Amino acid sequence: MKIVFLDAKTVGDLPELNEFKKLGKLLVYQTTEDKETIKRIKGATVVITNKVRITKKIMNASPDLKFICVAATGMNNIDLEEASRRGIQVRNVKGYSTESVAQHTFSMLFYIFNHLPFYNKYVQSGKYSRSGMFTFLGKTIYELNGKEFGVIGMGTIGKRVAEIAAVFGAKVSYYSTSGKNDLSLYPKKSLEELLKESDVISIHAPLNDSTRDLIGMKELKQMKKNAVLVNTGRGGIIVEKDLVKALNQNIIFSAAVDVYEKEPLPLSHPFLKVMDKERLLLTPHIAWASLEARRELLRGVYKNIERFKEEM
């Protein structure tokens, strides 16, 4: 059985990948452009992809393809309807990044609340040593304890973030983007209520028709002026140009973003031109990517292919 991994660079150089040789002939490409996909998966029974698209055209040109293994949770890069019509199995991996995303969410929040770069620079510059004072109150730091913490999207990750926020003493509430989640642990609010009442809003929703452009200027203006908005969910949920305007016009206090509508972020993107860069924390879609999470992801991919072989 021929197995082709089209974009192994997305999971890093991990020894777990060598285990896949036990399942069949393994070909690994670090990255793959759309124009290269058909040639690279020729004769493959199994294709592993994180972000490389597998379209109807590619399936038409790949008669040996029987199984698409997505090295991620989201499967929007696969033509699922065409795969189903052709009897090509598609499986993803769920739950591997819950702890990683939750940890990154709070890392970003505390970076903002505690002004860590500012204080680190102050000490390392020698200014603290020369100050003659045991402390320095250059910027106000804030506690999460007692804050209103709103979660948008109460799936597995949203629940974990809510749990951690509650341990810190925050008052958690949530908005269900699907309308299906109904948790007695926390108050369920409308989006407008959540925006108006929260000191922190953390987004953990998928990108779909009900969440695309969910937070635009109208919604940002409903938020508190001292509010912090964190998005480790999906790019496209926040209208990015509106968020920049909201920061530049002091409509909200700060924001932290790990995911973008277009990735990587274009050099011309308005995020890179925000006036006060300390008020916008940007990371390169890494919330999911702890070492432990990436290893768990590969274990999940391996198990999916193993199960497919058993079912053949």
C-alpha positions as CSV (number, residue, x, y, z in Angstrom):
1,M,0.0,0.0,0.0
2,K,1.4,3.4,-1.0
3,I,1.0,6.2,1.5
4,V,1.8,9.8,0.6
5,F,2.0,12.6,3.2
6,L,1.7,15.9,1.2
7,D,2.6,18.5,3.8
8,A,4.6,16.9,6.6
9,K,6.3,20.2,7.5
10,T,3.0,21.2,9.2
11,V,3.6,18.7,12.0
12,G,7.3,19.2,12.3
13,D,10.2,16.6,12.3
14,L,8.9,14.0,14.7
15,P,10.1,10.4,15.1
16,E,6.5,9.1,15.2
17,L,6.4,9.6,11.4
18,N,8.9,6.7,10.9
19,E,6.3,4.4,12.4
20,F,4.1,4.8,9.3
21,K,6.6,2.7,7.3
22,K,5.1,-0.3,9.1
23,L,1.8,0.4,7.3
24,G,3.1,0.5,3.7
25,K,5.4,2.3,1.3
26,L,5.7,5.9,2.7
27,L,6.5,8.9,0.6
28,V,6.9,12.2,2.6
29,Y,6.8,15.7,1.1
30,Q,7.4,18.7,3.3
31,T,5.1,21.0,1.3
32,T,3.0,20.5,-1.8
33,E,1.6,23.1,-4.2
34,D,-1.8,22.5,-5.8
35,K,-0.2,22.0,-9.2
36,E,2.0,19.2,-7.7
37,T,-0.7,17.2,-6.0
38,I,-1.9,14.9,-8.8
39,K,1.6,13.8,-9.8
40,R,2.7,13.2,-6.2
41,I,-0.3,11.0,-5.2
42,K,-0.3,8.9,-8.4
43,G,-0.7,5.3,-7.5
44,A,-1.3,6.1,-3.8
45,T,-4.0,4.3,-1.8
46,V,-3.7,6.6,1.1
47,V,-3.1,10.3,1.2
48,I,-2.3,12.3,4.4
49,T,-2.9,16.0,4.2
50,N,-3.2,18.8,6.7
51,K,-3.9,21.8,4.5
52,V,-3.3,20.6,0.9
53,R,-6.6,20.5,-1.0
54,I,-8.0,17.3,-2.4
55,T,-10.6,18.4,-5.0
56,K,-12.9,16.6,-7.5
57,K,-10.3,17.2,-10.2
58,I,-7.6,15.5,-8.1
59,M,-9.8,12.5,-7.3
60,N,-10.7,12.2,-11.0
61,A,-7.0,11.8,-11.7
62,S,-6.3,9.4,-8.8
63,P,-8.2,6.1,-9.4
64,D,-6.1,4.2,-6.8
65,L,-7.0,6.6,-4.0
66,K,-9.2,4.9,-1.4
67,F,-8.5,6.8,1.8
68,I,-7.8,10.5,2.7
69,C,-6.5,11.0,6.2
70,V,-6.7,14.6,7.4
71,A,-3.9,15.5,9.8
72,A,-6.2,18.0,11.5
73,T,-9.7,18.3,12.8
74,G,-11.1,20.6,10.1
75,M,-11.9,18.9,6.7
76,N,-12.8,22.0,4.7
77,N,-9.9,21.3,2.3
78,I,-11.5,18.0,1.1
79,D,-14.4,17.8,-1.4
80,L,-16.3,15.5,1.0
81,E,-19.3,15.2,-1.3
82,E,-17.2,13.9,-4.2
83,A,-15.2,11.6,-1.9
84,S,-18.5,10.1,-0.6
85,R,-19.7,9.6,-4.2
86,R,-16.6,7.7,-5.1
87,G,-16.5,5.6,-1.9
88,I,-13.2,7.3,-0.8
89,Q,-13.1,7.2,3.0
90,V,-12.1,10.5,4.8
91,R,-11.1,10.6,8.4
92,N,-9.8,13.4,10.6
93,V,-8.3,13.5,14.1
94,K,-10.2,15.1,17.0
95,G,-9.3,16.2,20.5
96,Y,-5.5,16.1,20.1
97,S,-5.0,19.9,20.6
98,T,-7.4,20.7,23.4
99,E,-4.8,21.3,26.1
100,S,-2.4,23.1,23.8
101,V,-5.1,25.6,22.5
102,A,-6.4,26.2,26.1
103,Q,-2.8,26.8,27.3
104,H,-2.0,29.2,24.5
105,T,-5.3,31.1,25.0
106,F,-4.3,31.9,28.6
107,S,-0.7,32.6,27.6
108,M,-1.9,35.3,25.2
109,L,-4.3,36.7,27.8
110,F,-1.7,36.9,30.6
111,Y,0.8,38.4,28.1
112,I,-1.7,41.3,27.8
113,F,-2.9,41.5,31.4
114,N,0.6,41.5,32.8
115,H,2.5,43.5,30.1
116,L,5.2,40.9,30.2
117,P,7.4,42.2,27.3
118,F,7.4,45.7,28.9
119,Y,8.5,44.5,32.3
120,N,11.0,42.0,30.9
121,K,12.6,44.8,28.9
122,Y,12.7,47.1,31.9
123,V,14.6,44.6,34.0
124,Q,16.9,43.4,31.3
125,S,17.9,46.9,30.3
126,G,19.3,47.6,33.8
127,K,16.7,50.3,34.6
128,Y,15.3,48.2,37.4
129,S,18.8,47.7,39.0
130,R,19.4,51.5,38.9
131,S,16.0,52.5,40.1
132,G,16.6,52.2,43.8
133,M,13.0,50.9,44.2
134,F,12.0,47.3,44.9
135,T,9.1,47.5,42.4
136,F,8.1,49.5,39.3
137,L,4.5,50.4,38.4
138,G,5.1,51.4,34.8
139,K,2.0,49.7,33.4
140,T,-1.1,48.5,35.2
141,I,-1.5,44.7,35.5
142,Y,-4.9,43.0,36.0
143,E,-6.3,39.9,37.6
144,L,-8.5,37.4,35.9
145,N,-10.2,36.7,39.2
146,G,-13.6,38.3,39.3
147,K,-13.7,39.2,35.6
148,E,-16.6,38.4,33.3
149,F,-15.2,35.7,30.9
150,G,-17.3,35.1,27.8
151,V,-16.7,32.0,25.6
152,I,-17.9,31.9,22.0
153,G,-18.2,28.3,20.9
154,M,-18.6,25.8,23.7
155,G,-17.2,22.7,22.1
156,T,-14.4,20.6,23.6
157,I,-11.8,23.4,23.7
158,G,-14.3,26.0,24.8
159,K,-15.3,23.8,27.7
160,R,-11.7,23.4,28.8
161,V,-11.0,27.1,28.5
162,A,-14.2,27.8,30.6
163,E,-13.0,25.3,33.2
164,I,-9.6,26.9,33.5
165,A,-11.0,30.5,33.6
166,A,-13.4,29.4,36.4
167,V,-10.4,28.0,38.4
168,F,-8.8,31.5,38.2
169,G,-11.9,32.9,39.7
170,A,-13.5,34.4,36.5
171,K,-17.3,34.5,36.1
172,V,-17.8,32.3,33.0
173,S,-20.7,32.6,30.5
174,Y,-21.0,31.5,26.9
175,Y,-22.6,31.9,23.5
176,S,-23.4,28.8,21.5
177,T,-22.7,29.4,17.8
178,S,-24.6,26.3,16.9
179,G,-27.4,26.8,19.4
180,K,-27.1,23.1,20.4
181,N,-24.9,23.4,23.6
182,D,-26.8,23.9,26.8
183,L,-24.6,23.6,29.8
184,S,-26.0,24.1,33.3
185,L,-22.5,24.9,34.6
186,Y,-22.4,28.4,33.1
187,P,-25.0,31.0,32.0
188,K,-25.9,30.8,28.3
189,K,-26.3,34.3,26.7
190,S,-27.1,35.8,23.4
191,L,-24.2,37.1,21.5
192,E,-25.2,40.7,22.2
193,E,-25.4,40.0,26.0
194,L,-22.1,38.3,26.0
195,L,-20.4,41.1,24.1
196,K,-21.8,43.8,26.4
197,E,-21.1,42.1,29.7
198,S,-17.7,40.4,29.2
199,D,-14.3,41.7,30.2
200,V,-12.7,38.9,28.2
201,I,-14.1,37.2,25.1
202,S,-12.4,34.0,23.9
203,I,-13.4,32.5,20.6
204,H,-13.3,28.7,20.1
205,A,-15.8,28.2,17.3
206,P,-15.4,26.6,13.9
207,L,-15.7,28.6,10.7
208,N,-19.0,28.0,9.0
209,D,-22.0,30.0,7.6
210,S,-23.2,31.0,11.1
211,T,-19.8,32.2,12.4
212,R,-18.2,33.9,9.3
213,D,-17.8,37.6,10.1
214,L,-19.6,37.0,13.4
215,I,-17.6,39.9,15.0
216,G,-17.6,43.0,13.0
217,M,-17.7,46.7,13.9
218,K,-21.3,46.6,15.1
219,E,-20.3,43.8,17.6
220,L,-17.0,45.4,18.6
221,K,-18.9,48.6,19.5
222,Q,-21.1,46.6,21.8
223,M,-18.1,45.4,23.9
224,K,-16.7,47.2,26.9
225,K,-13.9,49.7,26.3
226,N,-11.6,47.7,28.6
227,A,-12.4,44.4,27.0
228,V,-9.9,41.9,25.6
229,L,-10.8,39.8,22.6
230,V,-8.9,36.5,22.0
231,N,-9.3,34.4,18.9
232,T,-7.7,30.9,18.8
233,G,-10.7,29.5,16.9
234,R,-10.7,30.3,13.2
235,G,-9.7,33.2,11.0
236,G,-12.8,34.7,9.3
237,I,-14.9,34.8,12.5
238,I,-13.6,38.3,13.2
239,V,-13.7,41.0,10.4
240,E,-10.0,41.8,10.6
241,K,-10.1,45.3,9.2
242,D,-12.8,46.2,11.7
243,L,-10.8,44.9,14.6
244,V,-7.9,47.1,13.6
245,K,-10.2,50.1,13.5
246,A,-11.6,49.2,16.9
247,L,-8.1,49.1,18.4
248,N,-6.9,52.3,16.7
249,Q,-10.1,54.2,17.8
250,N,-9.9,52.8,21.4
251,I,-13.2,51.0,21.0
252,I,-11.8,48.0,22.9
253,F,-8.7,47.7,25.0
254,S,-6.7,44.9,23.4
255,A,-6.8,41.8,21.2
256,A,-4.9,38.6,20.7
257,V,-5.1,36.6,17.5
258,D,-3.6,33.3,16.5
259,V,-5.7,32.5,13.4
260,Y,-6.3,34.5,10.2
261,E,-8.6,34.6,7.2
262,K,-5.6,34.1,4.9
263,E,-2.5,32.2,6.2
264,P,0.3,33.1,6.3
265,L,-0.7,36.7,7.0
266,P,0.0,38.9,3.9
267,L,2.6,41.6,4.4
268,S,0.0,44.2,3.5
269,H,-2.4,43.1,6.2
270,P,-3.9,45.8,8.4
271,F,-2.9,43.8,11.5
272,L,0.7,44.7,10.8
273,K,-0.2,48.4,10.6
274,V,-2.1,48.8,13.9
275,M,-0.9,52.0,15.6
276,D,-0.3,50.7,19.1
277,K,1.4,47.3,18.6
278,E,1.3,46.5,22.3
279,R,-2.5,46.3,22.1
280,L,-2.5,43.6,19.5
281,L,-0.7,40.3,20.1
282,L,-0.3,38.1,17.0
283,T,1.0,34.5,16.8
284,P,1.4,32.4,13.7
285,H,-1.4,29.8,14.1
286,I,0.5,27.9,16.8
287,A,-2.1,27.4,19.5
288,W,-2.6,23.8,18.4
289,A,1.0,23.0,18.0
290,S,2.6,21.9,21.3
291,L,5.0,19.0,21.0
292,E,2.6,16.8,22.8
293,A,-0.4,17.8,20.6
294,R,1.6,17.1,17.4
295,R,2.6,13.7,18.6
296,E,-0.9,12.9,19.6
297,L,-2.1,14.0,16.1
298,L,0.3,11.7,14.4
299,R,-0.8,8.8,16.6
300,G,-4.3,9.6,15.6
301,V,-3.4,9.6,11.9
302,Y,-1.6,6.3,12.4
303,K,-4.6,4.6,14.1
304,N,-6.9,5.9,11.3
305,I,-4.8,4.3,8.6
306,E,-4.3,1.1,10.6
307,R,-8.1,0.8,11.0
308,F,-8.5,1.4,7.3
309,K,-6.1,-1.4,6.5
310,E,-8.0,-3.7,8.8
311,E,-11.3,-2.9,7.0
312,M,-9.9,-3.4,3.5
